Amino acid sequence: MKNADDYFKRGLRNNLKNYPAAVVDYSKAIEMQPSHREAYLKRGTLRYKILKQYREALNDLDKVIELNPDCALAYLHRGIVKCHLLMFAEALPDFDRAEELDPNDERVYLNRGKCKYMLKYDEKEVRLDLEKAFLFGSTAAADMIRMFYGADRDSIREKLNAAVNNKKKTMV
């Protein structure tokens, strides 16, 4: 391998089948280019999603944010990692920042809703996030509303469709 990008690209290929080798490749890319944000992001994501190395993932995602404070994905993933570590209160600001940077990512609302539920937030606040996620297409959000509060998916869909139609009418 000649440079950091070569290792990063090989890490992407290994990310599909050989996770430990992908971590080694991303680490080598970082060693060669300590400011390689994408390598930190991919390694951090792989560490928590597949390898369950939450502390290491948190360190990688902290580094991404240090290098690029406007990376919505880093805040989203860091919030999720903090939830895995049962750091729910610490995760909320990450989800809020991810929403500021990318308000169209359903995963932000889904995960923030779950986090608020775990922190025993008022049902209205939890549902607001989960319903936003559902509007973006997350069926998991509807399932969570049903699981948390007993509503069925069809009634949730009807309520949200009515809210969307009312919003459209007020915009005209």
RODO-388991 format. One record per residue (C-alpha): x, y negated, z; residue in three letters. Coordinates in steps of 0.2 Angstrom, whole numbers, padded with zeros to 4 digits, always signed. Each point is the difference from the previous one (the first is absolute). Layout:
BEGIN
XYZAla...
//
This chain:
BEGIN
+0000+0000+0000Met+0006-0017-0004Lys-0010-0012+0009Asn-0014-0003+0013Ala-0014+0000-0013Asp+0006+0017-0007Asp-0002+0007+0018Tyr-0017-0008+0002Phe-0006+0007-0017Lys+0005+0017+0005Arg-0008-0002+0017Gly-0017-0004-0009Leu+0002+0016-0010Arg+0004+0010+0016Asn-0014-0009+0009Asn-0012+0011-0010Leu+0007+0017+0006Lys+0016-0001+0011Asn-0004-0012+0014Tyr+0016+0001+0010Pro+0010-0002-0016Ala-0010-0016-0004Ala+0004-0007+0018Val+0019+0004-0004Val-0001-0009-0017Asp-0009-0015+0007Tyr+0012-0001+0014Ser+0015+0000-0012Lys-0009-0014-0010Ala-0001-0010+0016Ile+0018+0004+0004Glu+0006-0006-0017Met-0012-0015+0000Gln-0006-0005+0018Pro-0013-0012-0007Ser-0009+0013-0010His-0018-0003+0006Arg-0008+0013-0011Glu+0011+0014+0007Ala-0004-0005+0018Tyr-0019-0001-0004Leu+0000+0017-0009Lys+0011+0008+0013Arg-0011-0007+0014Gly-0016+0006-0008Thr+0007+0017-0003Leu+0006+0001+0018Arg-0017-0003+0007Tyr-0012+0008-0012Lys+0010+0016-0003Ile+0014+0002+0012Leu-0010-0007+0015Lys+0016-0010+0005Gln-0010-0015+0007Tyr+0014-0009+0009Arg+0012+0001-0015Glu-0014-0006-0011Ala-0004-0015+0011Leu+0019-0005-0001Asn-0001+0001-0019Asp-0016-0010-0002Leu+0007-0013+0012Asp+0015-0001-0011Lys-0012-0003-0016Val-0009-0014+0009Ile+0017-0008+0005Glu+0005+0001-0018Leu-0017-0005-0007Asn-0012-0008+0012Pro-0013+0000-0014Asp-0001+0019-0003Cys-0018+0004+0004Ala+0003+0019-0002Leu+0014-0001+0014Ala-0013-0008+0012Tyr-0013+0013-0004Leu+0012+0015+0002His+0007-0008+0016Arg-0017-0002+0007Gly-0004+0018-0004Ile+0016+0006+0008Val-0004-0010+0016Lys-0017+0009+0000Cys+0009+0017-0001His+0010-0006+0015Leu-0016-0005+0009Leu+0006-0018-0001Met-0017-0006-0005Phe+0001-0018+0007Ala+0016-0003-0009Glu-0006+0007-0016Ala-0014-0013-0002Leu+0011-0014-0005Pro+0008+0010-0013Asp-0017+0004-0008Phe-0005-0018+0001Asp+0016-0005-0009Arg-0003+0013-0013Ala-0017-0006-0003Glu+0007-0018-0002Glu+0012+0006-0013Leu-0012+0012-0009Asp-0018-0002+0004Pro-0005+0013-0013Asn+0008+0015+0008Asp-0014+0011+0008Glu+0013+0009+0010Arg+0003-0016+0011Val-0018+0000+0005Tyr-0002+0018+0002Leu+0015+0001+0012Asn-0004-0016+0009Arg-0017+0006+0003Gly+0006+0017+0007Lys+0013-0010+0011Cys-0014-0011+0007Lys-0011+0015+0003Tyr+0015+0007+0010Met+0001-0016+0010Leu-0018+0000+0004Lys-0005-0015-0010Tyr-0018-0005-0002Asp-0009+0011-0013Glu-0004-0015-0011Lys+0019-0004-0002Glu+0005+0018-0003Val-0014+0002-0013Arg+0004-0016-0009Leu+0017+0007-0004Asp-0006+0017-0005Leu-0014-0007-0010Glu+0012-0011-0010Lys+0011+0016-0003Ala-0016+0009-0006Phe-0004-0015-0012Leu+0017+0003-0008Phe-0004+0018-0002Gly+0006+0009+0015Ser-0012+0014+0004Thr+0011+0004+0015Ala-0007-0016+0007Ala-0018+0005-0001Ala+0005+0017+0008Asp+0008-0009+0014Met-0015-0012+0003Ile-0011+0016+0000Arg+0011+0009+0012Met+0003-0015+0011Phe-0018-0007+0000Tyr-0011+0013-0007Gly-0006-0009-0016Ala-0002+0010-0016Asp+0009-0004-0016Arg-0015-0005-0010Asp-0006-0012+0013Ser+0017-0008+0001Ile+0000-0001-0019Arg-0017-0008+0000Glu+0005-0013+0013Lys+0016-0005-0009Leu-0009-0001-0017Asn-0013-0012+0008Ala+0014-0010+0008Ala+0010-0001-0017Val-0016-0005-0009Asn-0004-0014+0013Asn+0018-0006-0001Lys-0002-0001-0019Lys-0017-0010+0001Lys+0008-0013+0012Thr+0015-0002-0012Met-0012-0005-0015Val
//
